[in-house]
C-alpha cells in the first residue's frame, strides 16, 4: 500500500472514532481502490518509459534522414537559383539580340487600283489627325511590372477614371456581364476579401468583350443588340455603344457604331469586337471589319455624343494581336503567340503622322502569367492597367519625345 493509505486511515479514525463493521468495510474498500490505482499508475509509468525509449530510438533514426533531406533541399535550392540565374541571363541575351536585330516595323502599303495607286478613303477617313493638346510623347520602354492580385476569371478589365477621382478602382469581370465592382481605393482592392469592400453597379444591358472604358464619370461599353454579331438578323454586323452615368446609374446616350461587318480586332481575343481607349486626346475605338479582315481600324470618338469624328485604316495586322492602347494619338498594338509567351508592341500607328514606323520603339513586356485580356492606359499616371489570366497588373512606362531617336 502506498503512503496515502495510512494518512487516509488516520483521517477516518480521527473523524469517526472507533470503527464499526460498516466503517471497516469502507476502509478496506478504499484500500483496495488505492492499490488498484497505484498499479495503474505503475503501468502508466512503464508505458511512458517504453514510449519515451521508442521515441528516442525513432528520433535517433530520423536525425540522419533529416540531415540528408536538408542537404538535398539545399542542393535543390542552389540548383533552382542557378537555373533562375541562367534564365535571367538568357532573357537578357535575347533582349540584347532583339535590340541589335529589331523586328521590322509595320509599314503602310498603298493598295493598287486600276488607274493609279492610293489608300482607301471616304469622308475624313485616313486624313491626318489634328492634335488638340501639346502631347508629343511616345513609349520608349515598358519599365517595370507590379502584380496586384488575382481577382475574377481569365478575361476582364480593371482601370481608373483618368478624369475622375484618383483612387477609385473599377473592375469588370468577364466578357458578358452586367455588374461592375467599384473599390474606394487601391488598398481595398488588394485585400484578401476584396469583394466585401466593393460597391456594385449594375448596368441595364450586359457588355460584350473586354473593350469597356471608364472616362469622365461614365462607363462606355459595347452592347450586342438583339440580332448583333453572332445573333443573326438585320443587325448581325453591328454593335451598340452605351454611355452609362456611373453616379446616377442611368444610360445617358447610345449609338450604333458606324461600321459594317464587324469582326474581333484581335486574333487572340475573340470575344471583343470594339476596344475603347482613352488618352490625352480623348476617346478612341479599335475595331476591324470584313472589308479588310487582315488589319486593325482606328476611330476617334466624341465622348459627349458618341459620334465618330475620324477613322483610319492602320497597317497593324490582326493576326496574333492580343490587345492595344492609345497614347498621344498613337495606337500601340501588342502581339503574342497562341501558346502564351512574352508580349511585345510589334506595331504602332500615329494618327497625326508625327511618329513614323522606323522611329517607334518595339519594347517587350516583362514576364507574366499568360496573355493580356485587356490593357488600359491612364494618361494621368502614365501607367498601363492590365488583366492577365485573372491577374491584375500595373506596367510603368518610360516615355520620350516623338522626335527623339530610338
C-alpha beads as a LAMMPS data file, in Angstrom:
LAMMPS data file: protein, C-alpha beads

406 atoms
405 bonds

1 atom types
1 bond types

-500.0 500.0 xlo xhi
-500.0 500.0 ylo yhi
-500.0 500.0 zlo zhi

Masses

1 110.0

Atoms # bond

1 1 1 0.000 0.000 0.000
2 1 1 1.249 3.466 -0.879
3 1 1 1.964 6.285 1.562
4 1 1 -1.505 7.799 1.028
5 1 1 -3.378 4.867 2.633
6 1 1 -2.141 5.301 6.279
7 1 1 -2.919 9.013 6.076
8 1 1 -6.438 8.221 4.911
9 1 1 -6.889 5.666 7.719
10 1 1 -5.696 8.146 10.334
11 1 1 -8.094 10.714 8.891
12 1 1 -11.002 8.308 9.121
13 1 1 -10.066 7.255 12.657
14 1 1 -9.721 10.817 13.871
15 1 1 -13.037 11.758 12.259
16 1 1 -15.251 8.868 13.317
17 1 1 -13.675 7.441 16.456
18 1 1 -13.937 3.648 16.932
19 1 1 -14.728 1.873 13.697
20 1 1 -17.848 -0.199 13.304
21 1 1 -18.343 -3.085 10.898
22 1 1 -19.674 -0.876 8.097
23 1 1 -16.818 1.549 8.505
24 1 1 -14.314 -1.292 8.434
25 1 1 -15.689 -2.437 5.079
26 1 1 -15.429 1.119 3.794
27 1 1 -11.777 1.346 4.803
28 1 1 -10.968 -1.966 3.195
29 1 1 -12.755 -0.880 0.012
30 1 1 -10.762 2.337 -0.064
31 1 1 -7.522 0.412 0.441
32 1 1 -8.325 -1.873 -2.495
33 1 1 -9.137 1.076 -4.721
34 1 1 -5.900 2.802 -3.789
35 1 1 -3.905 -0.347 -4.505
36 1 1 -5.574 -0.672 -7.923
37 1 1 -4.851 2.988 -8.617
38 1 1 -1.186 2.545 -7.700
39 1 1 -0.954 -0.450 -10.037
40 1 1 -2.425 1.562 -12.882
41 1 1 -0.035 4.404 -12.169
42 1 1 2.856 1.972 -12.260
43 1 1 1.614 0.612 -15.598
44 1 1 1.351 4.148 -16.942
45 1 1 4.891 4.870 -15.840
46 1 1 6.112 1.696 -17.533
47 1 1 4.267 2.584 -20.738
48 1 1 5.553 6.155 -20.622
49 1 1 9.105 4.896 -20.172
50 1 1 8.669 2.457 -23.055
51 1 1 7.165 5.151 -25.306
52 1 1 9.938 7.572 -24.386
53 1 1 12.522 4.931 -25.305
54 1 1 10.758 4.246 -28.601
55 1 1 10.596 7.985 -29.305
56 1 1 14.317 8.330 -28.618
57 1 1 15.024 5.429 -30.954
58 1 1 12.794 6.967 -33.638
59 1 1 14.488 10.348 -33.178
60 1 1 17.907 8.760 -33.470
61 1 1 16.806 7.085 -36.695
62 1 1 15.205 10.226 -38.143
63 1 1 18.005 12.704 -37.394
64 1 1 20.325 11.305 -40.082
65 1 1 17.440 11.211 -42.561
66 1 1 16.532 14.842 -41.755
67 1 1 20.133 15.872 -42.240
68 1 1 20.176 14.138 -45.628
69 1 1 16.842 15.781 -46.567
70 1 1 18.155 19.196 -45.518
71 1 1 21.254 18.726 -47.641
72 1 1 19.121 17.652 -50.607
73 1 1 16.847 20.660 -50.112
74 1 1 19.827 22.995 -50.067
75 1 1 21.153 21.320 -53.185
76 1 1 17.782 21.737 -54.929
77 1 1 17.589 25.355 -53.804
78 1 1 21.070 26.005 -55.133
79 1 1 20.180 24.293 -58.396
80 1 1 16.948 26.331 -58.684
81 1 1 18.866 29.574 -58.047
82 1 1 21.380 28.543 -60.690
83 1 1 18.614 27.777 -63.199
84 1 1 16.879 31.084 -62.409
85 1 1 20.168 32.914 -62.957
86 1 1 20.641 31.140 -66.289
87 1 1 17.094 32.023 -67.350
88 1 1 17.653 35.677 -66.426
89 1 1 20.933 35.736 -68.364
90 1 1 19.236 34.062 -71.323
91 1 1 16.447 36.641 -71.284
92 1 1 18.967 39.473 -71.153
93 1 1 20.842 37.916 -74.063
94 1 1 17.605 37.517 -76.026
95 1 1 16.669 41.125 -75.293
96 1 1 20.135 42.240 -76.423
97 1 1 19.917 40.222 -79.636
98 1 1 16.449 41.607 -80.327
99 1 1 17.749 45.116 -79.687
100 1 1 20.618 44.547 -82.108
101 1 1 18.312 42.905 -84.658
102 1 1 14.910 44.503 -84.118
103 1 1 11.842 43.223 -85.884
104 1 1 10.802 45.211 -88.917
105 1 1 8.128 47.746 -88.017
106 1 1 4.799 47.727 -89.764
107 1 1 4.680 49.963 -92.809
108 1 1 1.691 51.249 -94.657
109 1 1 1.297 49.735 -98.114
110 1 1 -0.800 51.596 -100.642
111 1 1 -3.364 49.442 -102.323
112 1 1 -3.023 49.481 -106.095
113 1 1 -6.175 50.150 -108.021
114 1 1 -6.765 50.452 -111.755
115 1 1 -5.669 53.840 -112.981
116 1 1 -3.332 54.654 -110.093
117 1 1 -2.454 53.894 -106.511
118 1 1 -3.528 55.259 -103.187
119 1 1 -5.131 54.456 -99.872
120 1 1 -8.776 53.780 -99.339
121 1 1 -10.614 56.925 -98.350
122 1 1 -14.111 58.247 -97.882
123 1 1 -15.093 61.372 -95.996
124 1 1 -12.475 62.101 -93.371
125 1 1 -11.177 58.549 -93.417
126 1 1 -7.375 58.290 -93.247
127 1 1 -6.872 62.062 -93.057
128 1 1 -4.201 63.139 -90.568
129 1 1 -5.458 63.868 -87.092
130 1 1 -5.086 67.415 -85.760
131 1 1 -3.886 67.212 -82.174
132 1 1 -5.918 69.205 -79.643
133 1 1 -3.232 69.041 -76.943
134 1 1 0.525 69.552 -76.933
135 1 1 1.085 65.870 -76.112
136 1 1 4.080 64.667 -78.113
137 1 1 5.325 61.607 -76.274
138 1 1 5.775 58.001 -77.298
139 1 1 6.754 54.821 -75.446
140 1 1 10.443 54.221 -75.001
141 1 1 10.284 51.194 -72.712
142 1 1 7.917 49.157 -70.560
143 1 1 9.935 49.782 -67.447
144 1 1 8.510 47.551 -64.733
145 1 1 5.560 45.419 -63.679
146 1 1 3.696 45.190 -60.396
147 1 1 1.371 42.277 -59.647
148 1 1 -1.562 43.440 -57.558
149 1 1 -3.608 40.280 -57.020
150 1 1 -5.827 37.694 -58.711
151 1 1 -9.497 38.572 -58.967
152 1 1 -12.161 37.053 -61.181
153 1 1 -11.859 34.949 -64.301
154 1 1 -9.291 34.738 -67.062
155 1 1 -10.769 37.684 -69.007
156 1 1 -11.835 41.040 -67.660
157 1 1 -10.918 44.683 -67.205
158 1 1 -9.741 46.863 -64.344
159 1 1 -8.997 50.543 -64.579
160 1 1 -9.173 54.026 -63.105
161 1 1 -11.024 57.054 -64.425
162 1 1 -8.293 59.356 -65.827
163 1 1 -10.622 62.342 -65.358
164 1 1 -12.272 61.283 -62.102
165 1 1 -11.189 60.525 -58.508
166 1 1 -7.598 59.354 -58.488
167 1 1 -8.126 56.488 -56.029
168 1 1 -11.253 54.712 -57.274
169 1 1 -10.784 51.316 -58.915
170 1 1 -13.294 49.879 -61.383
171 1 1 -13.335 46.133 -62.053
172 1 1 -15.426 44.496 -64.786
173 1 1 -15.060 40.733 -64.654
174 1 1 -15.926 38.557 -67.631
175 1 1 -16.761 39.116 -71.288
176 1 1 -20.549 39.032 -70.853
177 1 1 -21.663 40.537 -67.571
178 1 1 -23.789 43.376 -66.213
179 1 1 -22.248 44.136 -62.797
180 1 1 -19.179 46.284 -62.160
181 1 1 -17.212 46.406 -58.899
182 1 1 -16.110 49.801 -57.563
183 1 1 -13.424 49.997 -54.860
184 1 1 -12.819 53.239 -52.929
185 1 1 -9.056 52.887 -53.198
186 1 1 -6.365 50.523 -54.430
187 1 1 -5.630 49.300 -50.909
188 1 1 -9.178 47.977 -50.552
189 1 1 -8.864 46.124 -53.843
190 1 1 -5.696 44.335 -52.714
191 1 1 -7.304 42.889 -49.566
192 1 1 -7.952 39.148 -49.361
193 1 1 -11.731 39.638 -49.111
194 1 1 -11.787 42.498 -51.596
195 1 1 -15.326 41.942 -52.858
196 1 1 -16.714 42.864 -49.440
197 1 1 -15.163 46.332 -49.713
198 1 1 -16.629 46.999 -53.155
199 1 1 -19.870 48.596 -54.180
200 1 1 -21.669 47.074 -57.142
201 1 1 -23.093 48.906 -60.128
202 1 1 -25.437 47.034 -62.424
203 1 1 -25.807 48.212 -65.997
204 1 1 -29.099 47.764 -67.879
205 1 1 -27.525 45.859 -70.792
206 1 1 -24.673 43.327 -70.488
207 1 1 -21.379 44.318 -72.078
208 1 1 -19.644 42.181 -74.673
209 1 1 -15.899 41.518 -74.652
210 1 1 -13.317 43.422 -72.621
211 1 1 -13.381 46.719 -74.520
212 1 1 -15.082 48.791 -71.817
213 1 1 -13.784 52.184 -70.649
214 1 1 -14.339 54.428 -67.623
215 1 1 -13.893 58.062 -68.637
216 1 1 -15.115 61.312 -67.083
217 1 1 -17.571 59.651 -64.709
218 1 1 -19.137 57.500 -67.422
219 1 1 -18.834 53.859 -68.361
220 1 1 -18.555 53.394 -72.117
221 1 1 -19.124 49.889 -73.416
222 1 1 -20.303 47.894 -76.402
223 1 1 -23.609 46.114 -76.256
224 1 1 -24.733 43.379 -78.590
225 1 1 -28.271 44.352 -79.637
226 1 1 -30.762 41.620 -80.499
227 1 1 -29.502 40.246 -83.777
228 1 1 -25.998 41.667 -83.239
229 1 1 -22.746 39.835 -84.095
230 1 1 -23.348 36.129 -83.733
231 1 1 -27.089 36.594 -83.259
232 1 1 -28.353 36.607 -86.826
233 1 1 -30.913 39.034 -88.190
234 1 1 -30.707 42.518 -89.658
235 1 1 -28.212 43.754 -87.035
236 1 1 -25.853 40.814 -87.486
237 1 1 -22.855 43.085 -88.179
238 1 1 -23.494 45.919 -85.719
239 1 1 -22.754 46.804 -82.122
240 1 1 -24.310 49.496 -79.986
241 1 1 -22.176 51.840 -77.888
242 1 1 -23.614 52.697 -74.475
243 1 1 -22.733 55.738 -72.361
244 1 1 -23.698 54.960 -68.758
245 1 1 -23.600 57.550 -65.947
246 1 1 -21.891 55.839 -63.013
247 1 1 -23.197 58.206 -60.326
248 1 1 -26.825 58.399 -61.499
249 1 1 -26.769 54.812 -62.812
250 1 1 -28.630 55.746 -65.955
251 1 1 -27.981 55.451 -69.685
252 1 1 -27.450 58.988 -70.988
253 1 1 -26.719 58.154 -74.625
254 1 1 -26.313 55.294 -77.081
255 1 1 -25.272 54.945 -80.694
256 1 1 -24.888 52.194 -83.263
257 1 1 -21.213 52.045 -84.175
258 1 1 -20.895 53.214 -87.802
259 1 1 -19.050 50.218 -89.226
260 1 1 -20.456 47.223 -91.058
261 1 1 -19.219 43.674 -90.912
262 1 1 -17.535 43.978 -87.516
263 1 1 -15.136 41.186 -86.571
264 1 1 -12.888 40.804 -83.485
265 1 1 -9.913 43.151 -83.980
266 1 1 -7.513 40.947 -82.027
267 1 1 -6.746 37.482 -83.298
268 1 1 -6.103 36.232 -79.743
269 1 1 -9.127 37.909 -78.098
270 1 1 -12.152 36.628 -79.950
271 1 1 -14.837 37.983 -77.594
272 1 1 -14.017 41.681 -78.116
273 1 1 -15.486 43.457 -81.162
274 1 1 -14.789 47.094 -80.182
275 1 1 -11.963 48.081 -77.861
276 1 1 -12.416 51.569 -76.386
277 1 1 -9.370 53.553 -75.275
278 1 1 -8.626 56.953 -73.748
279 1 1 -5.504 59.094 -73.880
280 1 1 -4.527 62.742 -73.588
281 1 1 -6.587 63.473 -76.714
282 1 1 -9.836 61.863 -75.624
283 1 1 -11.814 58.800 -76.655
284 1 1 -10.825 56.218 -79.313
285 1 1 -12.115 52.910 -80.655
286 1 1 -10.136 49.997 -82.092
287 1 1 -12.070 47.650 -84.365
288 1 1 -11.907 45.574 -87.553
289 1 1 -14.269 44.777 -90.413
290 1 1 -14.659 42.132 -93.075
291 1 1 -13.789 44.730 -95.719
292 1 1 -10.152 44.356 -94.617
293 1 1 -10.049 41.379 -92.304
294 1 1 -6.245 41.454 -92.030
295 1 1 -5.702 44.835 -90.366
296 1 1 -6.998 46.950 -87.495
297 1 1 -9.013 50.138 -87.819
298 1 1 -8.917 53.151 -85.517
299 1 1 -11.649 55.729 -84.870
300 1 1 -11.727 58.987 -82.901
301 1 1 -14.986 59.356 -80.958
302 1 1 -16.733 62.319 -79.403
303 1 1 -17.156 61.399 -75.718
304 1 1 -20.214 63.649 -75.435
305 1 1 -22.285 62.348 -78.336
306 1 1 -20.509 59.078 -79.271
307 1 1 -20.229 60.389 -82.839
308 1 1 -17.314 59.153 -84.937
309 1 1 -15.096 62.123 -85.827
310 1 1 -12.426 60.371 -87.895
311 1 1 -11.463 56.856 -88.986
312 1 1 -8.219 55.259 -90.126
313 1 1 -7.168 52.002 -91.761
314 1 1 -3.968 51.071 -89.934
315 1 1 -1.165 48.810 -91.184
316 1 1 -1.276 46.810 -87.945
317 1 1 -2.250 43.170 -88.586
318 1 1 -4.962 41.359 -86.627
319 1 1 -3.088 38.061 -86.575
320 1 1 -1.590 37.283 -83.142
321 1 1 -2.758 40.648 -81.751
322 1 1 -3.992 40.387 -78.167
323 1 1 -4.651 43.989 -77.038
324 1 1 -3.974 47.635 -77.857
325 1 1 -3.971 51.127 -76.316
326 1 1 -3.540 54.743 -77.424
327 1 1 -1.054 57.344 -76.165
328 1 1 -0.879 60.891 -77.556
329 1 1 -2.865 59.893 -80.627
330 1 1 -0.700 56.860 -81.382
331 1 1 -2.111 53.343 -81.442
332 1 1 0.142 50.653 -79.948
333 1 1 -0.767 47.039 -80.730
334 1 1 0.508 44.230 -78.501
335 1 1 1.214 40.823 -80.051
336 1 1 1.739 37.368 -78.610
337 1 1 1.513 33.727 -79.682
338 1 1 -1.332 31.294 -79.088
339 1 1 0.768 29.327 -76.576
340 1 1 1.153 32.393 -74.328
341 1 1 4.659 33.840 -74.315
342 1 1 6.211 37.283 -73.801
343 1 1 4.097 40.024 -75.337
344 1 1 5.622 42.766 -77.460
345 1 1 4.491 46.035 -79.007
346 1 1 5.015 44.996 -82.614
347 1 1 3.112 47.714 -84.452
348 1 1 2.255 51.370 -83.872
349 1 1 0.195 53.855 -85.873
350 1 1 0.292 57.614 -85.259
351 1 1 -2.937 59.196 -86.484
352 1 1 -1.245 62.621 -86.574
353 1 1 1.609 61.357 -88.750
354 1 1 4.300 62.681 -86.386
355 1 1 5.750 59.315 -85.365
356 1 1 6.955 57.263 -88.317
357 1 1 7.209 53.449 -88.003
358 1 1 11.012 53.457 -88.232
359 1 1 11.257 55.796 -85.220
360 1 1 8.887 53.820 -82.999
361 1 1 10.253 51.613 -80.234
362 1 1 9.065 47.993 -80.131
363 1 1 9.579 47.000 -76.480
364 1 1 8.800 43.701 -74.808
365 1 1 6.627 43.400 -71.727
366 1 1 8.124 41.796 -68.595
367 1 1 7.429 38.118 -67.910
368 1 1 3.900 37.393 -66.725
369 1 1 1.338 34.605 -66.466
370 1 1 -0.375 34.201 -69.815
371 1 1 -1.866 36.673 -72.292
372 1 1 -3.411 40.104 -71.862
373 1 1 -7.200 40.132 -71.978
374 1 1 -7.206 43.949 -71.733
375 1 1 -4.845 46.918 -71.406
376 1 1 -5.927 50.377 -70.215
377 1 1 -3.661 53.415 -70.362
378 1 1 -4.001 56.075 -67.666
379 1 1 -2.624 59.363 -69.050
380 1 1 -2.565 60.961 -65.606
381 1 1 -0.252 58.280 -64.204
382 1 1 1.398 57.100 -67.456
383 1 1 0.712 53.535 -66.445
384 1 1 -0.999 50.559 -68.028
385 1 1 -3.619 48.578 -66.120
386 1 1 -3.555 45.016 -67.428
387 1 1 -5.709 41.914 -66.934
388 1 1 -3.561 38.830 -67.448
389 1 1 -5.161 35.400 -66.993
390 1 1 -7.107 36.645 -63.962
391 1 1 -4.161 38.585 -62.505
392 1 1 -4.309 42.360 -62.243
393 1 1 -1.010 44.027 -63.195
394 1 1 0.350 47.561 -63.444
395 1 1 3.014 48.447 -66.013
396 1 1 5.064 51.619 -65.667
397 1 1 6.025 53.249 -68.944
398 1 1 9.145 55.188 -69.830
399 1 1 8.382 57.926 -72.363
400 1 1 10.333 60.065 -74.814
401 1 1 9.547 62.793 -77.330
402 1 1 8.297 61.551 -80.684
403 1 1 11.068 63.473 -82.454
404 1 1 13.857 61.803 -80.462
405 1 1 15.818 58.909 -81.926
406 1 1 15.022 55.402 -80.705

Bonds

1 1 1 2
2 1 2 3
3 1 3 4
4 1 4 5
5 1 5 6
6 1 6 7
7 1 7 8
8 1 8 9
9 1 9 10
10 1 10 11
11 1 11 12
12 1 12 13
13 1 13 14
14 1 14 15
15 1 15 16
16 1 16 17
17 1 17 18
18 1 18 19
19 1 19 20
20 1 20 21
21 1 21 22
22 1 22 23
23 1 23 24
24 1 24 25
25 1 25 26
26 1 26 27
27 1 27 28
28 1 28 29
29 1 29 30
30 1 30 31
31 1 31 32
32 1 32 33
33 1 33 34
34 1 34 35
35 1 35 36
36 1 36 37
37 1 37 38
38 1 38 39
39 1 39 40
40 1 40 41
41 1 41 42
42 1 42 43
43 1 43 44
44 1 44 45
45 1 45 46
46 1 46 47
47 1 47 48
48 1 48 49
49 1 49 50
50 1 50 51
51 1 51 52
52 1 52 53
53 1 53 54
54 1 54 55
55 1 55 56
56 1 56 57
57 1 57 58
58 1 58 59
59 1 59 60
60 1 60 61
61 1 61 62
62 1 62 63
63 1 63 64
64 1 64 65
65 1 65 66
66 1 66 67
67 1 67 68
68 1 68 69
69 1 69 70
70 1 70 71
71 1 71 72
72 1 72 73
73 1 73 74
74 1 74 75
75 1 75 76
76 1 76 77
77 1 77 78
78 1 78 79
79 1 79 80
80 1 80 81
81 1 81 82
82 1 82 83
83 1 83 84
84 1 84 85
85 1 85 86
86 1 86 87
87 1 87 88
88 1 88 89
89 1 89 90
90 1 90 91
91 1 91 92
92 1 92 93
93 1 93 94
94 1 94 95
95 1 95 96
96 1 96 97
97 1 97 98
98 1 98 99
99 1 99 100
100 1 100 101
101 1 101 102
102 1 102 103
103 1 103 104
104 1 104 105
105 1 105 106
106 1 106 107
107 1 107 108
108 1 108 109
109 1 109 110
110 1 110 111
111 1 111 112
112 1 112 113
113 1 113 114
114 1 114 115
115 1 115 116
116 1 116 117
117 1 117 118
118 1 118 119
119 1 119 120
120 1 120 121
121 1 121 122
122 1 122 123
123 1 123 124
124 1 124 125
125 1 125 126
126 1 126 127
127 1 127 128
128 1 128 129
129 1 129 130
130 1 130 131
131 1 131 132
132 1 132 133
133 1 133 134
134 1 134 135
135 1 135 136
136 1 136 137
137 1 137 138
138 1 138 139
139 1 139 140
140 1 140 141
141 1 141 142
142 1 142 143
143 1 143 144
144 1 144 145
145 1 145 146
146 1 146 147
147 1 147 148
148 1 148 149
149 1 149 150
150 1 150 151
151 1 151 152
152 1 152 153
153 1 153 154
154 1 154 155
155 1 155 156
156 1 156 157
157 1 157 158
158 1 158 159
159 1 159 160
160 1 160 161
161 1 161 162
162 1 162 163
163 1 163 164
164 1 164 165
165 1 165 166
166 1 166 167
167 1 167 168
168 1 168 169
169 1 169 170
170 1 170 171
171 1 171 172
172 1 172 173
173 1 173 174
174 1 174 175
175 1 175 176
176 1 176 177
177 1 177 178
178 1 178 179
179 1 179 180
180 1 180 181
181 1 181 182
182 1 182 183
183 1 183 184
184 1 184 185
185 1 185 186
186 1 186 187
187 1 187 188
188 1 188 189
189 1 189 190
190 1 190 191
191 1 191 192
192 1 192 193
193 1 193 194
194 1 194 195
195 1 195 196
196 1 196 197
197 1 197 198
198 1 198 199
199 1 199 200
200 1 200 201
201 1 201 202
202 1 202 203
203 1 203 204
204 1 204 205
205 1 205 206
206 1 206 207
207 1 207 208
208 1 208 209
209 1 209 210
210 1 210 211
211 1 211 212
212 1 212 213
213 1 213 214
214 1 214 215
215 1 215 216
216 1 216 217
217 1 217 218
218 1 218 219
219 1 219 220
220 1 220 221
221 1 221 222
222 1 222 223
223 1 223 224
224 1 224 225
225 1 225 226
226 1 226 227
227 1 227 228
228 1 228 229
229 1 229 230
230 1 230 231
231 1 231 232
232 1 232 233
233 1 233 234
234 1 234 235
235 1 235 236
236 1 236 237
237 1 237 238
238 1 238 239
239 1 239 240
240 1 240 241
241 1 241 242
242 1 242 243
243 1 243 244
244 1 244 245
245 1 245 246
246 1 246 247
247 1 247 248
248 1 248 249
249 1 249 250
250 1 250 251
251 1 251 252
252 1 252 253
253 1 253 254
254 1 254 255
255 1 255 256
256 1 256 257
257 1 257 258
258 1 258 259
259 1 259 260
260 1 260 261
261 1 261 262
262 1 262 263
263 1 263 264
264 1 264 265
265 1 265 266
266 1 266 267
267 1 267 268
268 1 268 269
269 1 269 270
270 1 270 271
271 1 271 272
272 1 272 273
273 1 273 274
274 1 274 275
275 1 275 276
276 1 276 277
277 1 277 278
278 1 278 279
279 1 279 280
280 1 280 281
281 1 281 282
282 1 282 283
283 1 283 284
284 1 284 285
285 1 285 286
286 1 286 287
287 1 287 288
288 1 288 289
289 1 289 290
290 1 290 291
291 1 291 292
292 1 292 293
293 1 293 294
294 1 294 295
295 1 295 296
296 1 296 297
297 1 297 298
298 1 298 299
299 1 299 300
300 1 300 301
301 1 301 302
302 1 302 303
303 1 303 304
304 1 304 305
305 1 305 306
306 1 306 307
307 1 307 308
308 1 308 309
309 1 309 310
310 1 310 311
311 1 311 312
312 1 312 313
313 1 313 314
314 1 314 315
315 1 315 316
316 1 316 317
317 1 317 318
318 1 318 319
319 1 319 320
320 1 320 321
321 1 321 322
322 1 322 323
323 1 323 324
324 1 324 325
325 1 325 326
326 1 326 327
327 1 327 328
328 1 328 329
329 1 329 330
330 1 330 331
331 1 331 332
332 1 332 333
333 1 333 334
334 1 334 335
335 1 335 336
336 1 336 337
337 1 337 338
338 1 338 339
339 1 339 340
340 1 340 341
341 1 341 342
342 1 342 343
343 1 343 344
344 1 344 345
345 1 345 346
346 1 346 347
347 1 347 348
348 1 348 349
349 1 349 350
350 1 350 351
351 1 351 352
352 1 352 353
353 1 353 354
354 1 354 355
355 1 355 356
356 1 356 357
357 1 357 358
358 1 358 359
359 1 359 360
360 1 360 361
361 1 361 362
362 1 362 363
363 1 363 364
364 1 364 365
365 1 365 366
366 1 366 367
367 1 367 368
368 1 368 369
369 1 369 370
370 1 370 371
371 1 371 372
372 1 372 373
373 1 373 374
374 1 374 375
375 1 375 376
376 1 376 377
377 1 377 378
378 1 378 379
379 1 379 380
380 1 380 381
381 1 381 382
382 1 382 383
383 1 383 384
384 1 384 385
385 1 385 386
386 1 386 387
387 1 387 388
388 1 388 389
389 1 389 390
390 1 390 391
391 1 391 392
392 1 392 393
393 1 393 394
394 1 394 395
395 1 395 396
396 1 396 397
397 1 397 398
398 1 398 399
399 1 399 400
400 1 400 401
401 1 401 402
402 1 402 403
403 1 403 404
404 1 404 405
405 1 405 406
